Amino acid sequence: MRRYEAPAKVNLSLLVFPPRPDGYHSLESMVQTIEWCDTLDVEPGEEGSDTLETDIEDNLVERALHELRVIATVPPVSMRLTKEIPVAAGLGGGSSDAAAALLAGAELGGLDVDLHEVASRVGADVALFLTGGSLMMTGVGENIDPLPPLQGFAVAVAVPELGISTQEAYRRWDDLEGPQGTPVPDARLPPPLRGGMPMRNDLLPAALDLAPALGDFMADLASAWGTHVSLTGSGSGCFGYFASVDEAADAAVAVSHLTRVARGVGLRARGVSRAGSDPGDR
């Protein structure tokens, strides 16, 4: 059996633009994968269809394999998806799981195909998890450009009990006539993030309008951490910057009573990968 790691991500900055004629929103987002992973265990299946063991009903794993089979032959597979990344939190866990399924299918089938092209048909941000690390994401999420690896800081991520639908957040953003988020002051940012694109999340006003309790949650985190608190994606996950993984872990423990889950994590220099593989293998 092969085990694949499917990491979460945080949007360090998310700039949103008015909808295009096709209804989708263009965006510019600086994204960072983090060391918080779901796992997908995969082995050759019996003759017939795939099997998937998971507690999550709404997942993209089987859809990813379906799209891969549109262009290539992949034998039946038996899979077990273990979720660690919370859903409806803006952390990208579902898209990362799909990317792991694409990588697993390609490896089991001995395929030499462009998985990024397949990923774009599964979901807008699936492709970013095939690359991982520090990235700039543009278009509707399909354009991925690696950035020089960020380093020198960690993040504490905290997720409240409430969840926010990405589709609802974008609809509310449109209803509010496209508000901008407030940029994080440079003085509150780690040095590698200062002086560049504005570190703001334009979906924050929409998320707060949909879930006013999110504002109280962020204020409580800011008070406990003594730092600026940012929203990742459409939320409801929030994060703060810390100098080390140990400090971030302590910060997560300090707010655990407020959260659905909280974790201090380091930055991950790659996307989905087979567990135990060397980063240079991909």
C-alpha positions in Angstrom: 0.0 0.0 0.0 1.2 3.5 -0.9 0.5 6.5 1.4 0.2 10.0 0.0 0.3 13.2 2.0 -2.2 15.9 1.0 -1.2 19.2 2.7 -3.3 22.2 3.6 -2.6 25.8 2.4 -3.0 29.3 3.6 -3.7 32.3 1.4 -1.2 34.8 2.7 -2.9 37.4 0.4 -6.1 37.0 -1.7 -7.0 39.8 -4.1 -10.4 39.3 -5.8 -11.6 41.0 -9.0 -15.1 41.4 -10.5 -16.7 38.4 -12.1 -15.7 37.6 -15.7 -18.4 37.0 -18.4 -18.3 33.3 -17.5 -19.2 34.2 -13.9 -15.9 33.2 -12.3 -13.8 35.7 -10.4 -10.2 36.4 -11.4 -7.8 36.6 -8.4 -4.2 37.1 -7.4 -3.2 35.1 -4.4 0.1 34.4 -2.6 -0.4 30.8 -1.3 1.8 28.7 1.0 1.4 25.0 1.7 1.8 24.0 5.3 2.7 20.9 7.3 -0.8 19.8 8.1 -1.9 16.9 5.9 -4.7 14.5 5.1 -3.5 11.0 4.1 -4.6 8.9 1.2 -3.7 5.2 1.3 -3.8 3.5 -2.1 -3.3 0.0 -3.5 -4.4 -1.8 -6.6 -8.0 -2.8 -6.4 -10.0 -5.8 -7.5 -11.3 -6.0 -11.1 -14.2 -3.5 -11.5 -14.6 -0.1 -9.9 -12.6 1.9 -7.4 -13.4 1.7 -3.7 -13.0 4.6 -1.2 -13.2 4.3 2.5 -13.7 7.7 4.2 -15.9 9.6 6.7 -16.3 12.5 4.3 -19.2 12.3 1.9 -18.4 15.3 -0.3 -14.9 14.7 -1.6 -13.1 15.1 -4.9 -11.0 12.0 -4.9 -13.2 9.8 -7.1 -13.9 12.8 -9.5 -10.2 13.3 -9.8 -9.6 9.7 -10.9 -12.6 10.0 -13.3 -11.0 13.0 -15.0 -7.6 11.3 -15.2 -9.3 8.3 -16.9 -10.7 10.6 -19.6 -7.1 10.9 -21.0 -5.4 7.7 -19.7 -5.9 4.2 -18.5 -5.8 3.8 -14.7 -6.4 0.4 -13.1 -9.0 0.0 -10.4 -7.7 1.2 -7.0 -8.7 0.7 -3.4 -8.3 3.8 -1.3 -8.7 5.0 2.3 -8.8 8.8 2.9 -8.0 9.9 6.5 -9.0 13.5 7.1 -7.0 15.8 9.4 -7.7 19.1 7.7 -11.1 20.5 8.6 -13.6 21.2 5.9 -15.2 24.5 5.0 -12.2 26.3 6.6 -10.4 27.8 3.5 -7.5 25.4 3.9 -8.0 23.5 0.7 -8.1 20.0 2.1 -10.6 18.7 -0.5 -8.6 20.0 -3.4 -5.4 18.7 -1.9 -7.0 15.2 -1.6 -7.9 15.4 -5.3 -4.4 16.2 -6.2 -3.1 13.3 -4.1 -5.5 11.0 -6.0 -4.2 12.3 -9.3 -0.6 11.6 -8.3 -1.5 8.2 -7.0 -3.4 7.3 -10.1 -0.6 8.4 -12.4 2.0 6.5 -10.4 0.0 3.3 -10.2 -0.8 3.5 -13.9 2.7 4.3 -14.9 1.5 7.4 -16.7 3.4 10.3 -18.2 0.7 13.0 -18.4 0.3 16.6 -17.5 -1.6 16.3 -14.2 -2.0 20.1 -14.0 -4.2 20.1 -17.0 -6.4 17.4 -15.5 -6.4 19.2 -12.1 -8.0 22.3 -13.6 -11.0 20.2 -14.7 -11.4 18.9 -11.1 -11.4 22.2 -9.2 -9.9 25.7 -9.5 -7.2 25.3 -6.9 -6.4 21.6 -7.3 -3.3 22.3 -9.4 -1.6 24.3 -6.7 -1.2 21.2 -4.6 0.6 19.4 -7.3 3.4 22.0 -7.0 3.1 23.3 -3.5 5.6 25.5 -1.6 5.4 29.3 -2.0 3.2 30.2 -5.0 1.5 33.0 -6.8 -2.0 31.9 -8.1 -3.8 33.9 -10.8 -6.6 33.5 -13.2 -9.4 31.6 -11.4 -6.7 29.6 -9.7 -5.4 27.6 -12.7 -2.3 29.6 -13.2 0.5 28.6 -10.8 3.9 30.3 -10.6 6.4 29.2 -8.0 8.0 31.9 -5.8 11.3 31.9 -4.0 10.6 29.7 -1.0 9.4 31.6 2.1 11.2 30.8 5.3 11.9 32.2 8.8 8.4 32.0 10.2 5.6 29.6 11.1 1.8 30.0 11.4 -0.8 29.1 14.0 -4.1 28.1 12.4 -7.4 28.2 14.3 -10.8 27.1 12.9 -14.0 28.1 14.7 -17.0 25.8 15.0 -18.7 27.7 12.1 -18.0 27.0 8.4 -18.3 29.2 5.4 -19.2 28.0 1.9 -16.8 29.3 -0.8 -19.6 29.8 -3.3 -21.7 31.8 -0.7 -18.7 34.0 0.1 -18.2 34.9 -3.5 -21.9 35.6 -4.0 -22.0 37.8 -0.9 -18.8 39.6 -2.2 -20.7 40.4 -5.4 -23.7 41.6 -3.4 -21.5 43.9 -1.4 -20.1 45.3 -4.7 -16.6 44.0 -4.4 -15.1 45.3 -1.1 -11.4 45.1 -0.4 -10.0 43.6 2.8 -7.7 45.7 5.1 -4.0 45.0 4.4 -1.8 43.8 7.3 0.6 46.5 8.2 4.2 45.7 7.2 5.3 46.0 10.9 3.0 43.0 11.7 4.3 40.8 8.9 7.3 38.5 8.8 10.2 40.2 7.0 9.9 38.1 3.8 6.4 39.4 3.3 7.1 43.1 3.7 7.2 45.6 0.9 5.5 43.4 -1.7 1.9 42.9 -2.7 -0.7 43.9 -0.1 -1.3 41.2 2.4 -5.0 41.4 2.5 -8.0 39.1 2.0 -10.8 40.6 -0.1 -13.2 37.9 0.9 -13.0 38.9 4.6 -15.8 41.5 4.4 -18.1 38.9 2.8 -17.2 36.3 5.3 -17.9 38.7 8.2 -21.3 39.6 6.6 -22.2 35.9 6.3 -21.0 35.0 9.7 -20.8 37.9 12.1 -19.5 35.6 14.9 -16.3 35.3 12.9 -15.4 38.8 13.8 -15.6 38.0 17.5 -13.5 34.9 17.0 -10.8 36.8 15.2 -10.8 39.5 17.9 -10.4 36.8 20.6 -7.5 35.2 18.7 -5.8 38.6 18.2 -6.1 39.3 21.9 -4.7 35.9 22.9 -1.9 36.0 20.4 -1.0 39.7 20.5 -0.7 39.6 16.7 -2.6 40.4 13.6 -5.1 37.6 12.6 -5.8 36.9 8.9 -8.4 34.8 7.2 -7.4 32.1 4.7 -9.5 31.6 1.6 -13.2 32.3 2.2 -12.7 31.0 5.8 -13.5 30.2 8.4 -9.9 29.2 9.2 -7.7 32.0 10.6 -4.0 32.3 11.1 -1.3 34.4 12.7 2.4 34.6 12.1 5.0 33.4 14.6 8.8 33.2 14.7 9.0 29.4 15.1 6.9 26.2 15.0 7.2 25.9 18.8 5.8 29.4 19.3 3.0 28.7 16.8 2.2 25.4 18.6 2.0 27.2 21.9 -0.3 29.8 20.4 -2.6 27.1 19.1 -2.8 25.4 22.5 -3.6 28.8 24.1 -6.8 29.2 22.0 -7.9 25.5 21.8 -10.9 26.2 24.0 -12.2 28.6 21.4 -11.9 26.5 18.3 -13.0 23.4 16.4 -9.3 22.7 15.9 -6.1 24.7 16.2 -2.6 23.8 15.2 0.9 25.4 14.9 2.7 24.4 11.8 5.7 25.1 9.6 5.8 26.0 6.0 5.9 23.0 3.6 8.2 23.3 0.6 6.2 20.9 -1.6 2.7 19.8 -2.4 1.2 16.3 -2.5 3.8 13.6 -2.2 4.2 9.9 -1.4 4.9 9.6 2.4 8.6 9.0 3.0 9.7 10.1 -0.5 12.6 12.6 -0.8 11.5 16.1 -2.0 14.0 15.8 -4.8 12.1 12.8 -6.2 9.3 15.1 -7.5 
